[in-house]
Amino acid sequence: MAAVDVEDESILASIFRQSFPESWRERPDFASYLLELSSSGVDKLVREPERLAEERAHILQQTRQLAFANYKTFIRTAECTEDIYRRFGQVQSSLARLLDKLPAFQQSCRSFVQKAEEIACSRRKNSLTLNRHTEILEVLEIPQLMDTCVRNGYYEEALELATYVRRLEKKHSSIPVIQSIVLEVRQSAQLMLEQLVQQLRTGLQLPACLRVLGYLRRMDIFTEAELRVKFLQARDAWLRSIQSSIPEDDPYFHITKTIEMCRVHLFDIITEYRALFSDEDPLLVPCGDQALSEAAIFHGWVLQKVAHFLQILEQDLQKGVGSRLDSLLGQCMYFGLSFSRVGADFRGQLVPIFQRVALTTFRRAVQEAVDKFQEEMNCYTLILAPAVLGNSSVAPVSVPSSHPGTLQPPMALLDFSPLACFLNGVLTAFNDLRLCCPVAVAQDVTSALEEALSQVTKIILAFHQAEEAAFSVKEQELFVQFCTAFLEDLLPYLNRCLQLLFPPSQIAQILGIPATQLQQYGNLGYLDLTVVQESLVSILPRKEMFFLLHGSAVGPELTCPNATEPPAALPRLNEKGEAACWQAQGWPARIIQHEMDHLHGLLYVDKMDSKTFVNINWMEVND
């Protein structure tokens, strides 16, 4: 564009009196036209307006012609222009809206790029997952495989899977899938633990117990002490289930089955424990209290089981097992002997139990005999003739007739039914006691029998006191015979029975003393009849007895009342009241002494061994 100088400005001011548009200044044709005007002459400048008018008119004419000739084009052009203007307006508004939405679009593009990257990353992961699908599937199937192995009893494979999962947890503990797999595998391991412990509650043999305990050790859940306790608890539960299945209706059947099952199964459990745990391993040196406590676990459990068995035994024995106490004692002793092989011999604890039961049973039977005697005496009358015990029978001591110690009850007691019934009850108690007759209860049995005889004596005295005023001469005679049979027949027979049950030689051998010194230790298998005799002597008439030897009558007081004075120096009276003294030796002396012993309630078997007939009291007699 040509620059308009000051001269041209003045020309412009003179030509255009009014201001012209400023936009003309920028037009190049306007500058060139001014340059042409400035170079023209005056004539040309004078003619210039006309030329311009003509040119203008010519242009107008051409324009009119062009408009008339191309009016459609102009109309179309106008329409197009209008349409273009309108569209440019729409474009402008759309551009404005576009500009407004460009920030959001930019943000969306960024989000799209980010998501695209995530999708690409995910796609790469999926591709990697697809490439390693087999390995991943194996890992994902571990919980199901673990559960299948546990439920089907494949514990070896289950332990291998659990070990593999523990390694995975250490390497990839932050991965949620691994965490869920670990959790499910732990649940299956807990189920496996319960199954293994449940197997210990069944009748497993030693090889199976070894396998189960090996699995438990490999699971590494329990310490050694806890594993011992868990093993003993499980086996104890199995043993208790077996014991609870034994019927308790019959005490004898229950205790025999309990003995058998405890002897077999408890011994098996102890054997299994010693095979599984090394309490007595000489290669292992105990260090600290832990080893001692582990050994004490088993010791305490064995003591508990033995105490529980003894409790069951005592309960069943108290319920009553009839006359089979000796059989139970033999079984229990064999049970205790078998346990001596494992260092748990408890036979020493059986003796007090059987002693208490035997003594209790004997006392109960004797008391029943006393009660029966009381009932018989309540309805007994001396008017009845002797030998009225119709269908009653006196039971002898159950010893074979060929045995040298066989005792037959006095037949004279059949004339007095209360005495016969009482003796029958006592003999029943003796027969039951004979089957299991420990020597240690000799004094207690003797005391119980003396107490029973004391009660019988009181009953007899009460009967005499109640009926004495109404006694006739015949009844008084019968009552004297009743008391005589009680003192001279019943009591000596009971003494012989006691010495048959508790031989003095055996008691003396156990005590380590001569048999002649047994009386210094109290009534050991020998009844003290003094109290009974003194109680009844007041109601019996005084009786004189004489023995005729070689034509001479000798009174009953041949024994020396004073040990310092010989018997021959003391005068005695015969049946005529005359002084008589006879010193005998040899067999006459033995006969006299034998008859005098009868007056004191003694028989020859009381001074001799019932099996060998050897006198065991010579030292006492000589002293």
QUIQUI-V497095 format. One record per residue. SS is DSSP state (hx for helix, st for strand, lp for the rest). PSI is psi as a letter, one per 20 degrees, with the letter a starting at -180 (* if undefined). Layout:
# QUIQUI-V497095
ss={SS & SS}
psi={PSI & PSI}
This chain:
# QUIQUI-V497095
ss={lp & lp & lp & lp & lp & hx & hx & hx & hx & hx & hx & hx & hx & hx & hx & lp & lp & lp & lp & lp & lp & hx & hx & hx & hx & hx & lp & hx & hx & hx & hx & hx & hx & hx & hx & hx & hx & hx & hx & lp & lp & hx & hx & hx & hx & hx & hx & hx & hx & hx & hx & hx & hx & hx & hx & hx & hx & hx & hx & hx & hx & hx & hx & hx & hx & hx & hx & hx & hx & lp & hx & hx & hx & hx & hx & hx & hx & hx & hx & hx & hx & hx & hx & hx & hx & hx & hx & hx & hx & hx & hx & hx & hx & hx & hx & hx & hx & hx & hx & hx & hx & hx & hx & hx & hx & hx & hx & hx & hx & hx & hx & hx & hx & hx & hx & hx & hx & hx & hx & hx & hx & hx & hx & hx & hx & hx & hx & hx & hx & hx & hx & lp & hx & hx & hx & hx & hx & hx & hx & hx & lp & hx & hx & hx & hx & hx & hx & hx & hx & hx & hx & hx & lp & lp & hx & hx & hx & hx & hx & hx & hx & hx & hx & hx & hx & hx & hx & hx & hx & hx & hx & lp & lp & lp & lp & hx & hx & hx & hx & hx & hx & hx & hx & hx & hx & hx & hx & hx & hx & hx & hx & hx & hx & hx & hx & hx & hx & hx & hx & hx & lp & lp & lp & lp & lp & hx & hx & hx & hx & hx & hx & hx & hx & hx & hx & hx & hx & hx & hx & lp & lp & lp & lp & hx & hx & hx & hx & hx & hx & hx & hx & hx & hx & hx & hx & hx & hx & hx & hx & hx & hx & hx & hx & hx & lp & lp & lp & lp & lp & lp & hx & hx & hx & hx & hx & hx & hx & hx & hx & hx & hx & hx & hx & hx & hx & hx & hx & hx & hx & hx & hx & hx & hx & hx & hx & hx & lp & lp & lp & lp & lp & lp & lp & lp & lp & lp & lp & hx & hx & hx & hx & hx & hx & hx & hx & hx & hx & hx & hx & hx & hx & hx & hx & hx & hx & hx & hx & hx & hx & hx & hx & hx & hx & hx & hx & hx & hx & hx & hx & lp & lp & lp & lp & lp & hx & hx & hx & hx & hx & hx & hx & hx & hx & hx & hx & hx & hx & hx & hx & hx & hx & hx & lp & lp & lp & lp & hx & hx & hx & hx & hx & hx & hx & hx & hx & hx & hx & hx & hx & hx & hx & hx & hx & hx & hx & hx & hx & hx & hx & hx & hx & hx & hx & hx & hx & hx & hx & hx & lp & lp & lp & lp & lp & lp & lp & lp & lp & lp & lp & lp & lp & lp & lp & lp & lp & lp & lp & lp & lp & lp & lp & lp & lp & lp & lp & lp & lp & lp & lp & lp & hx & hx & hx & hx & hx & lp & hx & hx & hx & hx & hx & hx & hx & hx & hx & hx & hx & hx & hx & hx & hx & hx & hx & hx & hx & lp & lp & lp & hx & hx & hx & hx & hx & hx & hx & hx & hx & hx & hx & hx & hx & hx & hx & hx & hx & hx & hx & hx & hx & hx & hx & hx & hx & hx & hx & hx & hx & hx & hx & hx & lp & lp & hx & hx & hx & hx & hx & hx & hx & hx & hx & hx & hx & hx & hx & hx & hx & hx & hx & hx & hx & hx & hx & hx & hx & hx & hx & hx & hx & hx & hx & lp & lp & hx & hx & hx & hx & hx & hx & hx & hx & lp & lp & lp & hx & hx & hx & hx & hx & hx & hx & lp & lp & lp & lp & lp & lp & lp & lp & hx & hx & hx & hx & hx & hx & hx & hx & hx & hx & lp & lp & lp & lp & lp & lp & st & st & st & st & lp & lp & st & st & st & st & lp & lp & lp & lp & lp & lp & lp & lp & lp & lp & lp & hx & hx & hx & lp & lp & st & st & lp & lp & lp & lp & lp & st & st & lp & lp & lp & lp & lp & lp & hx & hx & hx & hx & hx & hx & hx & hx & hx & hx & hx & hx & hx & lp & lp & lp & lp & hx & hx & hx & lp & st & lp & lp & lp & lp & lp & lp & st & lp & lp & hx & hx & hx & hx & hx & lp}
psi={p & q & q & o & a & h & g & h & h & h & g & h & h & h & g & n & h & r & q & r & q & h & i & h & h & i & p & h & h & h & g & h & g & h & h & g & h & h & i & r & a & g & g & h & h & h & i & g & h & g & h & h & g & g & h & g & g & g & h & g & g & h & g & g & g & h & g & h & h & k & h & h & g & g & g & h & g & g & g & h & g & g & g & g & g & g & h & h & g & g & h & g & h & h & h & g & h & g & h & h & i & g & g & h & h & g & g & h & g & g & g & g & g & g & h & g & g & g & h & g & g & h & g & g & g & h & g & g & g & h & h & k & h & g & g & h & h & g & g & h & j & g & g & g & h & g & g & g & g & g & h & j & j & m & h & g & h & h & h & g & g & h & g & h & h & h & h & g & h & h & h & l & i & i & p & h & g & h & g & h & g & g & g & h & h & h & g & h & h & g & h & g & g & h & g & g & h & h & h & i & j & r & m & q & r & g & g & h & h & g & g & g & h & g & g & h & h & h & h & l & g & q & r & g & g & h & h & g & g & g & g & h & g & g & h & h & g & g & g & h & h & g & h & h & i & p & q & j & g & o & h & g & h & g & h & g & h & g & g & g & g & g & g & g & h & h & h & g & g & g & g & g & g & h & h & h & p & m & h & k & o & i & i & o & p & p & o & a & i & g & h & g & h & h & h & h & g & g & g & h & g & g & h & g & g & g & h & g & g & h & g & g & g & h & g & h & h & h & h & p & j & c & k & k & h & h & g & h & g & g & g & h & h & h & g & h & g & h & i & h & h & j & k & l & o & k & h & h & i & h & g & h & g & h & g & g & g & g & g & g & g & g & h & g & g & h & h & h & h & g & g & h & h & g & g & g & h & h & j & p & q & i & h & q & q & r & l & j & n & e & j & q & p & p & o & r & p & m & p & q & h & i & p & i & j & p & p & p & q & p & i & h & i & i & i & o & h & g & h & g & h & g & h & g & g & h & h & g & g & g & g & h & h & h & h & n & n & q & h & h & j & g & g & g & g & g & g & g & h & h & g & g & h & g & g & g & g & h & g & g & h & h & g & g & h & h & i & h & h & j & p & r & g & g & h & g & g & h & h & g & h & g & h & g & h & g & g & i & g & g & g & h & g & h & g & h & g & g & h & h & g & n & p & h & h & g & g & h & h & g & i & k & r & q & h & i & j & h & i & i & k & a & n & n & k & p & p & o & j & g & g & g & g & h & h & i & h & h & j & q & q & p & p & p & q & q & p & o & p & k & j & p & p & p & r & i & m & h & q & p & h & p & i & i & p & q & h & h & i & p & q & q & q & a & i & j & j & q & p & p & p & p & o & q & r & b & h & g & g & g & g & g & h & g & h & h & h & h & h & j & k & q & r & h & i & h & j & q & p & i & h & i & k & p & p & j & j & h & h & g & g & h & *}
